[in-house]
Structures are given as structure tokens and as C-alpha cells.
Amino acid sequence: MYIVAGPELTERAEFRPQSSYAEYLVLPGERRELKITLASYQASCDSFVAPSEHDSSATVTVVVPGTNELTPGSYAWRGLPAPGGAEPPPATSYALPTIRLGHRGLTLPAGGEIKLESVATTQDGRVRGLLDFEFPGDAEHVATSLKGSFEAKLCRVRL
């Protein structure tokens, strides 16, 4: 796993996940969510485990609106909606990547996607794929990226 949250060495991490798990949630008629967590330390699906100053993690939430099924494929990150006002529910599927470097958390700027190669949403199922999020930077924001292949076991399914 490769994380870049800025130009400084302290804003970069490379690790092989010690913990990798996924949670699957179905809100009937509204949406389906798959939350994948990859951490450099022993995290838990059952309760929050605080990272140390030197730990890193990435969480990607894939959202599929309506009654559509979660299937293998690409799910892009187009960015957060504008602040203020109520946003209508999304019409298309998307992926929301967040990272944690030590005690600092960050939602990545728009850019890139997650490619789900296989998805089994049953209890004890697995998901496998590739993270390929990248924002080149602009006048207001630094360049960021989250890259790497993963496999995660489902630890929680809520239908």
C-alpha cells in the first residue's frame, strides 16, 4: 500500500497491511455500501483501535445507489459535494477514499478509482481489487495518492 498526503516524508507511507477487512451494508431501496479498511497495525472490525503515531491506514467506502447490486468493476472518486444545502442522493456509484497517517486523517481530493476484481458479499466472503486514487495537486491543494492491490475478508454483513 502506498499513501502520499503531501510533499514531506512524514506525509508518506508504504506498508503491507497487517489488518484488511470489509463491512457490507444494505439499506433496502436506498443504497449498498462496502467499506474496506487496510491498516499497517492490528486493527479490528469489532471496535476502534487507535493508531499509534507511526501507524497508517486507508479506508475506501464504495457506494452503490438504489437497488443496484455491488459488482466487480471500477468505482471513481469525483469529490465531495459543495458544502451547504441538502444534496440529492447520488445517481451513480462512487468510491470515497480516506487515509490516516498517525493521528491525522484526510479525505482525498477527487481523482482516481477503486477497481473491484472480485466481490463476495456473503458472511465470510472476500473482496479483491486495486486502489488507484491520485490527485495531481493544484494551487490550493497538494498532490495526493493511494495505490496498491488488496484482498479483504468480510467481517460484518448487514442486510
C-alpha positions in Angstrom: 0.0 0.0 0.0 1.3 3.5 -0.9 0.0 6.6 0.6 1.0 10.2 -0.2 -0.7 13.0 1.6 1.8 15.8 0.9 5.4 16.6 -0.1 7.0 15.9 3.3 8.4 12.4 4.2 6.1 12.4 7.3 3.2 12.6 4.9 4.1 9.4 3.1 3.7 5.8 4.0 4.3 2.4 2.4 3.1 -0.7 4.2 1.9 -4.2 3.8 -1.5 -4.4 5.6 -1.4 -6.2 8.9 -5.2 -5.9 9.0 -7.5 -6.0 6.0 -11.3 -6.4 6.4 -14.5 -5.2 4.8 -18.0 -4.4 6.0 -21.1 -4.6 3.8 -24.3 -2.7 4.5 -27.6 -2.8 2.6 -30.2 0.0 3.1 -33.1 -1.5 1.1 -34.2 0.6 -1.8 -31.7 3.3 -0.8 -28.1 2.1 -1.3 -25.4 -0.5 -0.7 -22.1 0.3 0.9 -18.9 -1.7 1.1 -16.3 -0.3 3.5 -12.8 -1.7 3.0 -10.2 -1.0 5.7 -6.4 -1.7 5.2 -4.1 -0.9 8.2 -0.4 -1.1 9.0 -1.3 -2.3 12.5 -3.7 -4.8 14.2 -7.0 -3.0 13.7 -10.3 -4.6 14.5 -13.7 -4.9 12.8 -15.4 -5.2 16.2 -14.1 -2.0 17.8 -12.0 1.0 17.1 -8.3 0.6 17.7 -6.4 3.9 17.9 -3.4 4.0 15.7 0.0 5.0 17.1 1.9 8.0 15.8 3.7 5.7 13.3 0.7 3.7 12.0 -1.1 4.2 8.7 -4.4 3.1 7.3 -6.7 3.6 4.3 -10.5 3.2 4.2 -12.4 3.1 1.0 -16.2 3.2 1.0 -17.9 2.1 -2.2 -21.5 3.3 -2.5 -24.0 1.9 -5.0 -27.3 3.8 -5.0 -30.8 2.5 -5.3 -31.4 -1.2 -5.8 -28.3 -1.8 -8.0 -26.0 -4.7 -6.9 -22.4 -4.3 -5.9 -20.4 -6.0 -8.6 -16.8 -6.2 -9.8 -15.9 -3.1 -11.8 -14.5 0.4 -11.4 -15.8 3.0 -8.9 -14.5 6.5 -9.4 -14.0 9.3 -6.8 -15.3 12.6 -8.1 -15.0 14.5 -4.9 -17.2 15.7 -2.1 -20.4 17.8 -2.9 -20.3 21.5 -2.3 -20.8 22.5 1.4 -24.2 23.8 2.4 -27.7 22.7 1.4 -29.1 19.3 1.1 -27.6 17.2 -1.7 -29.8 14.8 -3.5 -28.7 11.1 -3.3 -26.1 10.2 -5.9 -27.4 8.8 -9.2 -24.2 6.9 -9.9 -21.9 4.6 -7.9 -18.7 6.1 -6.4 -15.8 5.3 -4.0 -14.8 7.6 -1.1 -11.1 7.2 -0.1 -9.9 8.3 3.3 -6.4 7.9 4.8 -4.8 8.1 8.3 -1.2 8.8 8.9 -0.6 8.5 12.7 -3.4 10.7 14.3 -4.0 12.7 11.2 -7.0 11.8 9.0 -7.7 13.1 5.5 -10.4 12.5 2.8 -8.5 12.5 -0.5 -9.4 15.1 -3.2 -11.2 13.9 -6.3 -9.3 11.7 -8.7 -8.9 8.0 -9.4 -10.8 4.9 -8.7 -11.0 1.6 -7.0 -11.2 -1.5 -9.3 -13.0 -4.4 -7.6 -11.8 -7.6 -9.3 -14.0 -9.9 -7.2 -16.8 -9.3 -4.7 -18.4 -11.9 -2.5 -20.8 -10.1 -0.1 -21.9 -13.1 1.9 -20.7 -13.6 5.5 -17.0 -14.7 5.4 -16.9 -13.5 1.7 -13.9 -11.7 0.3 -13.3 -8.7 -1.9 -10.2 -8.2 -4.0 -9.0 -5.3 -6.2 -6.8 -2.4 -6.9 -6.7 1.1 -5.4 -5.7 3.7 -7.9 -6.5 7.2 -6.4 -4.4 10.1 -7.4 -4.8 13.9 -7.3 -2.0 15.8 -9.2 -2.3 18.9 -7.0 -3.3 22.5 -7.8 -2.7 26.0 -6.5 -4.8 25.2 -3.3 -4.1 21.5 -2.6 -1.0 19.3 -2.5 -0.7 16.2 -4.7 -2.1 13.0 -3.0 -2.3 9.4 -3.9 -3.5 6.0 -2.6 -2.3 3.0 -4.5 -2.0 -0.7 -4.1 -3.6 -4.1 -4.5 -5.7 -5.6 -1.7 -7.7 -8.6 -0.5 -10.1 -8.2 2.4 -12.4 -10.6 4.2 -15.9 -9.5 5.1 -16.2 -9.3 8.8 -19.7 -7.8 9.0 -22.7 -8.0 6.8 -25.9 -6.0 7.5 -28.8 -6.7 5.2 
